[in-house]
């Protein structure tokens, strides 16, 4: 007969395994989601991933900061994310960068 601690561990292990399987399934689905980014959007996501601000990205690409902001909004919409970190992660997971 399993102890209370062993039962708790087994239940936790099953939940963890189920969560990992679910996440793997979701990631596999995302890879085939048909999302695409333009070359400029991919460049901007890469620079976001390096920690550059919109202003620094604009300087590096010789474009206006508002243009970077516009690209960022498009990227967030296409990748269905709300933060720069999420955008970089999602783009990477999807093989876009």
Secondary structure as UniProt FT lines:
FT   HELIX           4..31
FT   HELIX           39..49
FT   TURN            50..51
FT   HELIX           54..61
FT   HELIX           65..79
FT   HELIX           84..93
FT   TURN            94..95
//
